[in-house]
Amino acid sequence: MSLKTSNKYGTISITDDAVATVCSKAAAECYGVVELVSRRLSDNLNRIWGRVQYGKGIKIATVDNLMFIEVFVILKLGVNIEAVKDSIKECMIYTAETFTGMRVKHCNVNVVGIRV
């Protein structure tokens, strides 16, 4: 699906993949994040074949112009997990709302593992 909005200048449509790509870059820059982990089989196959992976570790779902975001991350050993999860959540909400102009209904941060 894609996010759509209309104003006096016309209609704007943003795909979920574009939002996932922007959110993926923002999540990778958050403190304590080592790597984003994909949960889709197609991303894992693309990694094996050496193709570029856009939006890795991010799932975006849109319902009635509301976004639902899921983030899958591996964190650094020794960081406060709850503080980093809250930081990632706030970063995702801010990035998605600023990029699209739409509201984020819910954001889940899933810690898949911890790495040294």
N, C-alpha and C positions, 0 to 999 in steps of 0.2 A: 504494500500500500504506500501511499504518499500523503504528505501533509499538504492541504490546499487552503489558501486564504484569498479573499478577494477584497479589493479596494477600488477607488475611483480610477486608478491607472490600469487595472486589469486583474488577472488571476495569477497567483504565484503557486507553484507546485514544487515541493522538495521531496525527493525520494528518501526512504528509510536508510538506504545505503549511504547517501550523502551525510545524513545526520550521524550515522554510526561511524563513519570515517572521521568526522570532526571530533566526536566524543572519544574515539579511540586515541587520537593524538593527545587530547587533553588529559585522559586518564594515565597515559604512559608518562606524562610529565609530573604527576603527583608524587609527593615525597613518600618513600617507602615501597613504591610499586617497582617490582623487578621485571615483570612480564605480564602481558595480557594473554589469557588462555582461551582458545576457541573451543566451543562446544558443538560445532557443526562438522559433520563428516566432510563436506565439500571443502572447508578451509584446511582440514588436515591433508586431504588429497592434493590441494593446491600447494601446500608447503612441501610435500614430497616431490612434486614436479617442478618446484622452483618458481612458481607464479607469484605475482604480487598479491598480498592479502590486505584488502581495505576493510576497515571496520572490525578487525580481529578482536575477539573478546567482548564484543558489544552486541546485544540483541535489542532491537527497537520494534515496538508494536504500537500501532496507532488505532485508536477507536474514537470516532466523533471528534477529531482534531485534538485529542488528548494523547500524550505520549506515555508509554510504559517502557522503562529502560532497565536492562539487566546487564551487569558488568561482572566478568569473571577474571580475577587477578591472582597473581602469586606475589606475596609480600616479602620484604626483606626481614631476616632474622633479627630480633631485638627491638622492633618497633612496637608501639602500642597499637594493637590491632583495631580496637574500637575507634581510636582517634583517627587512624588512617582511613578506616571505612567511612566515618562521618565526613572526612575531608574529601574523599573521592565522590561521595554522594552529593555534597554541596557543589563540587566542581562540575559534575555531570548535569545537574539541574541548571546551574548558571549557564554552562556552555550551550546546552540544547535550547533553552529558552531565549538566549541572546541570538543564536544562529537562526532559529526558525520564527521567533515571535509567538510561538504557541506555548501552552502550559504543559508542564510535566506533572502527570497525576501521581506516578509512583516510580521510585528508583531503588533497585535492589543491588547491593554489592555482595558478591559471592567470593569468599576467599577460598581458593582451590588448594593452595599450599603455601609453604614458607621455604625460602631458599637462603643459603648463606651468602 
